[in-house]
Amino acid sequence: MKTIKRTFAACLLLALVPSLIAASAADLRQLYHPIVKKVAGKYRIDPELVHIVIRAESNYDVFAISSAGAMGLMQLMPTTASQYGVKNVFDPAQNIEGGVRYLKDLVQLYKGQKDQTKLVLAAYNAGQEAVRKYKGVPPYPETKSYIAGIMRSYKKPTITTHSPLYKGYDASGKYLVTTDPSLIVVKKD
């Protein structure tokens, strides 16, 4: 009887593991969403894209280190982190800021090109030099799989950098339409 109970308990635990992992990823997404929202808004990158890249890169593991040496949530290489002013790659705010700035630069670099989203993702994964060398998405299986995985969730062929508009009143009561949400004290319905 003890063996049956243990087997049942083990099977039940194994059945629940995917749910526990999914809940954990969702909780981590929610934990880092304020940072993602703020930084994505600052650099006018779709926050959903940032979340999808973080999930693909590190699954929200702030201390992730790849075999190639990429680190943190957005898996920044040391030279990229340094280039974007990231002093501590394991600080979520710094890492996300550096990763989003890099994404924005890639969006600008491939702006107007066919399959822009795929080129941005290929450069983020394999590097700009690989994209230049192959005049498009490099033939690396890892890069192709990376792009396909992200494109399953992010189906936009073009990444736009737009400025959201905020409407409301400033501290003096003047009505504003602005791209800077910090200027709005009272939102207009």
C-alpha positions in Angstrom: 0.0 0.0 0.0 2.9 2.4 0.8 4.4 1.8 -2.6 1.1 2.6 -4.3 0.8 5.9 -2.3 4.4 6.9 -3.1 3.9 6.1 -6.8 0.7 8.1 -6.8 2.4 11.0 -5.0 5.3 10.9 -7.4 3.0 10.8 -10.5 0.9 13.7 -9.1 4.1 15.7 -8.5 5.4 15.1 -12.0 2.0 16.1 -13.5 2.1 19.4 -11.5 5.7 20.3 -12.4 4.8 22.0 -15.8 2.1 24.1 -14.0 4.6 25.1 -11.3 7.2 26.1 -13.9 4.7 28.1 -15.9 3.4 29.8 -12.8 6.9 30.7 -11.9 7.7 32.2 -15.3 4.4 34.1 -15.2 5.3 35.4 -11.7 8.7 36.5 -12.9 7.3 38.2 -15.9 5.0 40.1 -13.6 7.9 40.9 -11.3 10.0 42.5 -14.1 7.1 44.0 -16.0 7.4 47.5 -14.4 11.1 47.7 -15.5 10.3 46.4 -19.0 7.4 48.8 -19.4 9.4 51.8 -18.2 12.5 51.0 -20.3 10.5 49.9 -23.4 8.5 53.1 -23.2 11.7 55.2 -22.9 13.2 53.6 -26.0 9.9 53.2 -27.8 10.2 49.4 -28.2 7.2 47.1 -27.9 7.2 45.8 -24.3 5.7 42.5 -25.5 8.8 42.0 -27.8 11.1 42.7 -24.8 9.2 40.1 -22.7 9.4 37.5 -25.5 13.2 38.1 -25.9 13.8 37.8 -22.2 11.8 34.5 -22.1 13.7 33.1 -25.0 17.1 34.3 -23.8 17.0 33.4 -20.0 13.4 32.5 -19.1 13.6 35.4 -16.6 16.7 34.0 -14.8 18.5 37.1 -13.7 21.7 35.0 -13.1 21.7 33.1 -16.4 25.1 32.6 -18.0 25.3 31.0 -21.5 28.1 28.8 -22.7 29.1 31.7 -25.0 29.4 34.0 -22.0 26.2 36.0 -22.4 24.7 37.0 -19.0 21.6 38.1 -17.2 17.9 38.4 -18.3 18.6 39.6 -21.8 21.8 37.6 -22.2 24.2 40.4 -22.9 27.7 39.6 -24.0 30.4 41.5 -21.9 31.3 43.8 -24.8 27.7 44.6 -25.5 27.0 45.3 -21.8 30.0 47.6 -21.7 29.0 49.4 -24.9 25.6 50.1 -23.4 26.8 51.2 -20.0 25.8 48.1 -18.0 28.0 47.9 -15.0 26.3 45.0 -13.3 24.8 42.5 -15.8 23.0 40.8 -13.0 21.1 43.9 -12.0 17.7 43.5 -13.8 17.2 47.2 -14.4 20.6 47.7 -15.9 20.5 44.5 -18.0 17.0 45.2 -19.4 18.0 48.8 -20.1 21.1 47.6 -22.0 19.2 44.9 -23.9 16.4 47.2 -24.9 18.8 49.9 -26.1 20.6 47.3 -28.2 17.3 46.1 -29.6 16.4 49.7 -30.5 19.7 50.2 -32.3 19.1 47.0 -34.2 15.6 48.2 -35.2 17.2 51.4 -36.5 19.9 49.5 -38.3 17.5 47.3 -40.2 14.7 49.8 -40.6 12.9 49.6 -43.9 14.5 46.2 -44.8 12.5 43.2 -45.8 11.9 40.8 -42.9 13.1 43.5 -40.5 12.0 41.6 -37.3 13.9 38.5 -38.4 17.0 40.5 -39.1 16.8 42.2 -35.7 16.4 38.9 -33.9 19.1 37.3 -36.0 21.5 40.1 -35.1 20.5 39.9 -31.4 21.2 36.2 -31.4 24.1 35.7 -33.7 25.5 39.2 -34.0 25.4 42.0 -36.6 28.5 40.7 -38.3 26.9 37.3 -39.0 23.9 39.0 -40.5 26.2 41.2 -42.6 28.3 38.3 -43.7 25.4 36.2 -44.9 23.4 39.2 -46.2 20.5 38.2 -44.0 19.6 35.5 -41.4 22.7 33.4 -40.9 22.3 29.6 -41.7 23.0 28.7 -38.1 20.4 26.1 -36.7 20.4 27.9 -33.3 19.6 31.2 -34.8 16.9 29.8 -37.1 15.3 28.1 -34.1 15.6 31.2 -32.0 13.8 33.3 -34.6 11.1 30.7 -35.2 10.5 30.4 -31.5 10.1 34.2 -31.0 8.0 34.6 -34.2 5.5 32.1 -32.9 4.6 34.6 -30.3 5.6 37.9 -32.0 4.1 37.8 -35.4 4.9 41.4 -36.5 7.1 41.5 -39.6 8.2 45.1 -38.7 9.2 46.5 -35.3 8.2 50.1 -35.0 9.6 52.6 -32.6 6.7 54.8 -31.8 6.1 57.2 -29.0 3.0 56.6 -27.0 0.9 59.7 -26.2 -0.2 60.5 -22.7 -3.2 62.8 -22.1 -3.9 64.6 -18.9 -3.2 67.6 -16.8 0.1 68.8 -15.4 0.6 70.2 -11.8 -0.7 73.6 -12.8 -3.9 72.2 -14.3 -2.9 72.7 -17.9 -4.1 70.1 -20.3 -1.2 68.2 -22.0 -0.7 65.7 -24.8 2.9 64.4 -24.3 5.2 61.5 -24.8 6.6 62.0 -21.3 4.2 60.3 -18.8 6.0 61.9 -15.8 4.5 65.3 -16.8 1.0 64.0 -16.3 -0.4 64.5 -12.8 -4.1 63.7 -13.5 -5.0 61.5 -16.4 -7.9 62.4 -18.6 -10.5 59.8 -19.2 
